[in-house]
């Protein structure tokens, strides 16, 4: 599988003395499927069976750009 492409990075405060790092990446799974990966460091534990990705406007623009330029998805709009 290919290396993920980073489309967003940031830091945010999660406690009085703790800051988390977040990185949003995208990877092509096959010709019709891409996967968003959100990696968060600094949180002690995450519990649950579902997950979600918070996507910023600029990250969505980057995602569309990567899908078009890197993955050849020329039929999606901006």
MOKAJO-V718166 format. One record per helix or strand. SS is the DSSP state (a for helix, b for strand). FROM is the first residue (numbers start at 1). TO is the last residue. If there is no record, write none. Layout:
ss	from	to
SS	FROM	TO
SS	FROM	TO
This chain:
ss	from	to
b	5	13
b	19	30
b	33	41
a	57	69
